[in-house]
Amino acid sequence: MLPGIMERFTRWFWGWGLCAFFLLACQSGRSFPKETDRVLAGFRAGGLDEPILPVPKMAALDARRVALGRRLFNEPRLSHDDSISCASCHVLERGGVDGLPLSIGMGAAVGSVNTPTVFNAALNFRQFWDGRESSLEGQVEGPIHNPREMGSSFEEVIAKLGRDPSWVRQVRESYGEARFTAATIRDAMATYERSLVLPGSRFDQFLAGSEPGIDADEQRGYDLFKSYGCASCHQGANVGGNMFERIGVARDYFGDVPNPSSADLGRYNVTKREEDRYVFKVPSLRLVSLTAPYFHNGTVSTLAQAIRLMARYQLGRELSNGDVALIETFLGSLRGTSPGVTFASAP
């Protein structure tokens, strides 16, 4: 009998016990978002005793500014040599990523991290893997000015687009002013990105008690996702994106990574605090079935392997092939829909 009791205790600890620990840590002030309050409320309110919340309905957005932001998002003249747009790396049909281990910028320059999805970015409490920007508006500036991405500047972009009468007209219609400013670019692109929130997943329908919901294998995968403790970091409406965590909680991940780079230092590159070494923003899992390869360094090619490695290094668990397959099946139910976008088949 004792081994059975210990097994139940172990599963409880790595599941809801560890989840509760991290949720309480969120309340203690370690750079965690207000989203956590909503998670905790979800445990208490209305019978929704689940760590994952439905994707919320977004406030109405100005359609003219969304359209301007969409055009900017697809405009290669944002780059110095007119070759790279935001859509070059954030391909909507591929789940908002480029499918490459590391992003490729102007002149075929190789970036330092894997491209995160642009979908549901409005639900993240910070932007970029290292969380260096607190808003979508702030995030816009990074790729434009990065010499390994677009290699340009707001001044150059404004000068180029300002010579195009169609841009001048659209800015005036959207903002009531005749010329671009850096603030206009930031706001329009951030407004467009806020339109890329994906509600209506089958899992959200399950949470609401609506059809079609999830099937039996997806339900079993979700139960495993909770009992193993995956939900301790991947929770809330975005199933992640609302806290920081160190890669290698249970085992030294970077000790097993050959040739680590400065990008592997994560949030330490921003704060220079030793406690932030190897700490990253927890990624959203909402579109994880579409966004291979995985991790900040793009070194993991399949979702099954990503699940297995996260269990090993974050939870100290070795998962069976059957449990990995069930969790992967569950993760496929998290993907919502976007008007006008047809996602390609999962890799």
N, C-alpha and C positions, 0 to 999 in steps of 0.2 A: 504493500500500500504506500509506503514512504516514497518510492520513486515516482509514483503517479502524482502524489501531492507536490513533490518538488517540481515536476514537469509543469503542472498547472500554475504553480507560483512563478516559475521562470517565464512562462508565456505571458502571465499577467504583468510581470515587472517590465518586460521588454515591450509590452503593448500599452495598456492604459496607465500603468505606473510611470513609465518613462514619458509618455505623452503628457501626463499631469505635471511632471517635473519641468518639462520645457515650457508648458503653458504658464506655470507659475513663474518661471524665469522671465518669460516675456513681460509679466507684470512688474518685475523688479527693476526694469529700466535699462536693460542692455540693448539699446538701439532697436527695439522691436516696435511694430506699428500698432495703431489703434485697431487694425484688423483683428488682432488677438482678442480684443474685448468682444468682438462679434462672434468669434469662435466660442469663447466661454459662454456667451449668452445662448449660443446655439445648443449647448449641452443642457441648458436649463429651460428653454422656452418652447412652448408649443409641441412638446413631444419629439422635437428634432434632436435627439441625443446622438448626434453624429459630429465627428471632427471636421468634416467637409461641408461647406455651405454651397447653396446654388449660386451661380454667377448672377449678380444683381442686374437689374435693369438700369441702364445708364441714363443720366439726365439728358434732356433734349439738347442737341448740338446745332449750331448755326450751319445750315446746309451749304451756304456759300463759302464759309471758312473751311468746312470739311472738303469741299471740292478744290479749293485752293491748296490745302495741305496735301491732298491726293496728288495733285499735279506736281507739287514740289517734291513729293516722295519719289516720283517717277522721272524727275528731271536730271539728266546727266550733267547739265551745266553747273550743278552744285559742286562738281569736282573740278580741279584745276585744268585738266586736259579734256574735259567734257566727255569722259568715258565711263564714269561710275555714278550711278544713282543709288538712293537708299534701297530701291527695289532690286538692285543687282545682288545684294546679300540677303535681303528679306523678301524672298519670293513667296508671294501669298499662297499660290497653289501648292507649294511644298510645305505649308504650315508656317510660313513666315521666316524660313531659314534658307540657306544655300546648299545644304547637304554636304558641305566640305568640313574636314577636321578643323581648319583654321580659315578665317575669312581672307579673301583676296582683294586687295585695294588697287589703287591707281598704279599703272606700270607693273602689274603682276606682283606687287609687294605682298608678302605673306604676313598676316596679322599675328597677334600673340594669343588670341583666345577664339574659341568656337562662337559662332554667331548665335545669339539667343533669339527666340521667336519674338516678333513684334506683336503678335496676337496676345490680347489680355495684358499687355504691358501696363495699361492704365490701372490694373489691380495690384501691381507691385508696389511695395513701400519704398523701394529704392531702385535705381536703374544701373545697369552694367553689372557684371559678375562681382566686381569689388564694391558695389554700392556707392560709388563716388558721387553720384548725382541723386538728388532727392525728388526730382520732378521730371516729367516728360519734356518740359520746356528746356531744362538744363541739359538733358540728354542730347537734344538736337545739335548742340554746338560741337560735341566731341568728334563725331565722324567727319564733319566738314573741315575741321582744323587739323585732324590727325594726318601727319605726312604719309603714313602707311595706309591710309584709307582714301580720303578725297583730296587731301593736300591743298585745301583752298582756305578761304576766309569769308566772313560775311561781307566785307567790303568788296571782294572780287565777285561774289555771287550777285550782290545788289547791282554792281556796275554792269554785269553781263545781262541779267534779266531786265534791268531798267531800260535797256535799249530796245526791248521787244514790246511794241504797243499792246499786244494781247495780254501780257503780264501786267502792264500798268493799268489797263482797263479792269482786269479781274481783281487787283488789289483795291482799286477805288470802289468797286462794287461790294467787296467783302468788308473793308475797313473804313471806307469813307475818306481815304487819303490817296494821293496820286503817286506815291513812291513807296518802294520797299524800305523797311527798316529791319534791323536784326530782330527786334521785338515781334515784328509782323511774321517773319519766317518762323521764329520759335513758336509763336502762338498757333499759326495755321497748321504746322506739322504736328504739334501736340494735339490739336483738336481732331485732326484726321486720325491719329493713333488712338485717341479715345473712342473713335467709332469702330475700332477693330476688336471689340470685346465680344466674346462668343458665348451667348446664352443657349439654352435649349438642348443641352446634351441629354443623352438617354439616362445618364446617372442623375442629372438634375431632375428629370422627370420621375425617376425612382424616389428621390427625396421628397418630391411633391405628391407622391402617391398616384401619379398619372401613368398612362400607357404611352409607349411600350415599356419604358423602364429598362431594367437589366435582367439578363437571364440567370439561370441557376449557377453556371460556372463563373459568371461575373460577380454574382453575390458571394460565392465561395472565395473568389480572389480578393474581394473587398474585406471580407472577414479576416483573411490572412494578413492583408495590408494593415489592418488595425491591430491584430493580435501580435504580430511581430514587432510593432512599434514604428512602422514607416510613417504613420500619421503624427508622430511626435514632431516632425519637421514639415511634412507635406500635408498641410491642413488649410482651413479657411476656404474662401471662394475660389482662389486660384490654385489650390492644392500645392502650396508653396508660394515663394515670392514675398513672404511677409516676415522673414527673420533671417539672421545670419547664423551660420554654423561652421564649425571646423570640419574639414575633410580629414577623417581618421580619428573619430571619437573612440572607437574600440580597438583600432589597430593602426599602426603607422603606415598610412597610404603612401606618402611621399618617400618613405624608405624603400618601397618596392617599385618606385617609378624611376626608370633610367633617364639620366640627363635632365633633371628638373631645370626649369627656367625661372626667370624673375616673375613671370605671370603666375607661377604656382604659389607665390607668397600671398596672393589674394588681397584681402583688405589691409594687410600690413603695408602694402605699397601706398595706401591712402593715409593711414593714421600713424605709421611707424611705431605702433605699440606692439610689444612682443606678444601680448595675448591675442592679437589679431593675425598672427602668422598662420597661413593656411586656412583662413576663414573666408568664406564666400557667401553671397546671397543664395539662399536655397532656391533652386529653380522651380518654376511652375511645372506641374505634370499634366496640365490640361491638354496639351497637344503632343505629349511625349511619344505617342505612337507614330508620329509623322516626322519627328525632328532629329533623327539619327544624322551623324554620330553624336555621342554623348560626352558629358562632363565638360568642364571649362577648357580642357585641352583637346577635346575632340578625339580622344584615343580609343573610345569604346564604340564598336561598330553596330552592335545589336542591343535592343532593349532588354532581352533576356540576360545578357552579360552585365548590363548596367544594374539590373535588379540584384543579380548575384553579388556583384562587387560592393554595392551599397549596403547590402545585408552584412557582408563580411567586415567591412571597414567602419561602418557606422553603428551597427547593432551587435557585432560579434557573433553572428549566426551564419551557418552554412545551410543554404536552402536546397531542398530536393528539386529535381527537375520538374516534378509535378506541381509543386507550390510556385515555382518561378513562372510556369506556364499559366497558372490560374491568376496570379497577380498581373501578368502581362495582359491577359484577357480583360481583367477589370479595368486596367488603365486605358484600354481602347474605348471604354464607354464614357470617358470624361470629355471627349471632344465635342464642342458645340458647333454652331453653324454661323456663317457670315453671308449676308446677302451679296449675290454677284460673284462669289468665290466658290469654285469647285475644287476640292482638295484632291491631289493625286493619290494614288494608292499608297498605303504605308510601305516603307522599304522592307 
